[in-house]
Amino acid sequence: QVQLVESGGGLVQAGGSLRLVCAASGIIFRSKSMGWYRQGPGKQREWVAVITSGGSTNYADSVKGRFTISRDNAKNTVYLQMNSLKPEDTAVYYCATTVNGANYWGQGTQVTVSS
């Protein structure tokens, strides 16, 4: 079955960096686009970044220039490097993919940015 497991969250001061990791199993990883989403306190879940199977990337305007999504197909892993973090980046971060029309999500990892 499809399983996505995020890690790497934590507490960081504004201006700091974190790297999130999402390990995938149960899918043909190299053929899938992978995305990162986040849900801040009292907010709806929002899209953050996506990387296609071919390695093309796209970012939400709010993180463009600060966050970088990448993937390692040999490890079935997708990363989100987050730099110049801001308090408004505080959220639970989820990785996600779509298989046969169904959306799959990990359990999320908490990122807290203090001012």
Contacts in CASP RR format, 6 or more apart in sequence:
PFRMAT RR
TARGET T0000
AUTHOR 0000-0000-0000
METHOD contacts of the structure
MODEL  1
QVQLVESGGGLVQAGGSLRLVCAASGIIFRSKSMGWYRQGPGKQREWVAV
ITSGGSTNYADSVKGRFTISRDNAKNTVYLQMNSLKPEDTAVYYCATTVN
GANYWGQGTQVTVSS
1 26 0 8 1.000
2 24 0 8 1.000
2 25 0 8 1.000
2 26 0 8 1.000
2 27 0 8 1.000
2 97 0 8 1.000
2 99 0 8 1.000
2 104 0 8 1.000
3 24 0 8 1.000
3 25 0 8 1.000
3 26 0 8 1.000
3 106 0 8 1.000
4 22 0 8 1.000
4 23 0 8 1.000
4 24 0 8 1.000
4 95 0 8 1.000
4 96 0 8 1.000
4 97 0 8 1.000
4 104 0 8 1.000
4 105 0 8 1.000
4 106 0 8 1.000
5 22 0 8 1.000
5 23 0 8 1.000
5 24 0 8 1.000
5 106 0 8 1.000
5 107 0 8 1.000
6 20 0 8 1.000
6 21 0 8 1.000
6 22 0 8 1.000
6 93 0 8 1.000
6 94 0 8 1.000
6 95 0 8 1.000
6 106 0 8 1.000
6 107 0 8 1.000
6 108 0 8 1.000
6 109 0 8 1.000
7 20 0 8 1.000
7 21 0 8 1.000
7 22 0 8 1.000
7 23 0 8 1.000
7 109 0 8 1.000
8 18 0 8 1.000
8 19 0 8 1.000
8 20 0 8 1.000
8 21 0 8 1.000
8 109 0 8 1.000
9 18 0 8 1.000
9 20 0 8 1.000
9 93 0 8 1.000
9 109 0 8 1.000
9 110 0 8 1.000
9 111 0 8 1.000
10 18 0 8 1.000
10 109 0 8 1.000
10 110 0 8 1.000
10 111 0 8 1.000
10 112 0 8 1.000
11 112 0 8 1.000
11 114 0 8 1.000
12 18 0 8 1.000
12 85 0 8 1.000
12 111 0 8 1.000
12 112 0 8 1.000
12 113 0 8 1.000
12 114 0 8 1.000
13 113 0 8 1.000
13 114 0 8 1.000
14 85 0 8 1.000
14 86 0 8 1.000
14 87 0 8 1.000
14 113 0 8 1.000
14 114 0 8 1.000
14 115 0 8 1.000
15 83 0 8 1.000
15 84 0 8 1.000
15 85 0 8 1.000
15 86 0 8 1.000
15 113 0 8 1.000
16 83 0 8 1.000
16 84 0 8 1.000
16 85 0 8 1.000
16 113 0 8 1.000
17 81 0 8 1.000
17 82 0 8 1.000
17 83 0 8 1.000
17 84 0 8 1.000
17 85 0 8 1.000
18 82 0 8 1.000
18 85 0 8 1.000
18 111 0 8 1.000
19 79 0 8 1.000
19 80 0 8 1.000
19 81 0 8 1.000
19 82 0 8 1.000
20 36 0 8 1.000
20 79 0 8 1.000
20 80 0 8 1.000
20 82 0 8 1.000
20 93 0 8 1.000
20 95 0 8 1.000
20 109 0 8 1.000
20 111 0 8 1.000
21 77 0 8 1.000
21 78 0 8 1.000
21 79 0 8 1.000
22 34 0 8 1.000
22 36 0 8 1.000
22 77 0 8 1.000
22 78 0 8 1.000
22 79 0 8 1.000
22 80 0 8 1.000
22 95 0 8 1.000
22 106 0 8 1.000
23 75 0 8 1.000
23 76 0 8 1.000
23 77 0 8 1.000
24 32 0 8 1.000
24 34 0 8 1.000
24 76 0 8 1.000
24 77 0 8 1.000
24 78 0 8 1.000
24 95 0 8 1.000
24 97 0 8 1.000
25 76 0 8 1.000
27 76 0 8 1.000
27 97 0 8 1.000
27 99 0 8 1.000
29 73 0 8 1.000
29 76 0 8 1.000
30 53 0 8 1.000
30 73 0 8 1.000
31 53 0 8 1.000
32 53 0 8 1.000
32 97 0 8 1.000
32 98 0 8 1.000
32 99 0 8 1.000
33 50 0 8 1.000
33 51 0 8 1.000
33 52 0 8 1.000
33 53 0 8 1.000
33 97 0 8 1.000
33 98 0 8 1.000
34 50 0 8 1.000
34 51 0 8 1.000
34 69 0 8 1.000
34 71 0 8 1.000
34 78 0 8 1.000
34 95 0 8 1.000
34 96 0 8 1.000
34 97 0 8 1.000
35 47 0 8 1.000
35 48 0 8 1.000
35 49 0 8 1.000
35 50 0 8 1.000
35 51 0 8 1.000
35 69 0 8 1.000
35 78 0 8 1.000
35 95 0 8 1.000
35 96 0 8 1.000
35 97 0 8 1.000
36 47 0 8 1.000
36 48 0 8 1.000
36 49 0 8 1.000
36 50 0 8 1.000
36 69 0 8 1.000
36 78 0 8 1.000
36 80 0 8 1.000
36 93 0 8 1.000
36 94 0 8 1.000
36 95 0 8 1.000
36 96 0 8 1.000
37 45 0 8 1.000
37 46 0 8 1.000
37 47 0 8 1.000
37 48 0 8 1.000
37 93 0 8 1.000
37 94 0 8 1.000
37 95 0 8 1.000
37 96 0 8 1.000
37 105 0 8 1.000
38 45 0 8 1.000
38 46 0 8 1.000
38 48 0 8 1.000
38 89 0 8 1.000
38 91 0 8 1.000
38 92 0 8 1.000
38 93 0 8 1.000
38 94 0 8 1.000
38 111 0 8 1.000
39 45 0 8 1.000
39 46 0 8 1.000
39 91 0 8 1.000
39 92 0 8 1.000
39 94 0 8 1.000
40 90 0 8 1.000
40 91 0 8 1.000
40 92 0 8 1.000
41 90 0 8 1.000
41 91 0 8 1.000
43 91 0 8 1.000
45 94 0 8 1.000
46 60 0 8 1.000
47 60 0 8 1.000
48 59 0 8 1.000
48 60 0 8 1.000
48 63 0 8 1.000
48 67 0 8 1.000
48 80 0 8 1.000
48 93 0 8 1.000
49 57 0 8 1.000
49 58 0 8 1.000
49 59 0 8 1.000
49 60 0 8 1.000
49 63 0 8 1.000
49 67 0 8 1.000
49 69 0 8 1.000
49 80 0 8 1.000
50 57 0 8 1.000
50 58 0 8 1.000
50 69 0 8 1.000
51 57 0 8 1.000
51 69 0 8 1.000
51 70 0 8 1.000
51 71 0 8 1.000
51 78 0 8 1.000
55 71 0 8 1.000
57 68 0 8 1.000
57 69 0 8 1.000
59 65 0 8 1.000
59 67 0 8 1.000
59 69 0 8 1.000
62 88 0 8 1.000
63 82 0 8 1.000
63 89 0 8 1.000
66 82 0 8 1.000
66 83 0 8 1.000
66 84 0 8 1.000
66 85 0 8 1.000
67 80 0 8 1.000
67 81 0 8 1.000
67 82 0 8 1.000
67 83 0 8 1.000
68 79 0 8 1.000
68 80 0 8 1.000
68 81 0 8 1.000
68 83 0 8 1.000
69 78 0 8 1.000
69 79 0 8 1.000
69 80 0 8 1.000
69 81 0 8 1.000
70 78 0 8 1.000
70 79 0 8 1.000
70 81 0 8 1.000
71 77 0 8 1.000
71 78 0 8 1.000
71 79 0 8 1.000
72 78 0 8 1.000
72 79 0 8 1.000
78 95 0 8 1.000
80 93 0 8 1.000
80 95 0 8 1.000
82 89 0 8 1.000
82 111 0 8 1.000
85 111 0 8 1.000
85 113 0 8 1.000
86 113 0 8 1.000
87 113 0 8 1.000
87 114 0 8 1.000
87 115 0 8 1.000
88 113 0 8 1.000
89 111 0 8 1.000
89 113 0 8 1.000
90 111 0 8 1.000
90 112 0 8 1.000
90 113 0 8 1.000
91 110 0 8 1.000
91 111 0 8 1.000
92 108 0 8 1.000
92 109 0 8 1.000
92 110 0 8 1.000
92 111 0 8 1.000
93 108 0 8 1.000
93 109 0 8 1.000
93 110 0 8 1.000
93 111 0 8 1.000
94 105 0 8 1.000
94 106 0 8 1.000
94 107 0 8 1.000
94 108 0 8 1.000
95 105 0 8 1.000
95 106 0 8 1.000
95 108 0 8 1.000
96 103 0 8 1.000
96 104 0 8 1.000
96 105 0 8 1.000
96 106 0 8 1.000
97 103 0 8 1.000
97 104 0 8 1.000
98 104 0 8 1.000
END
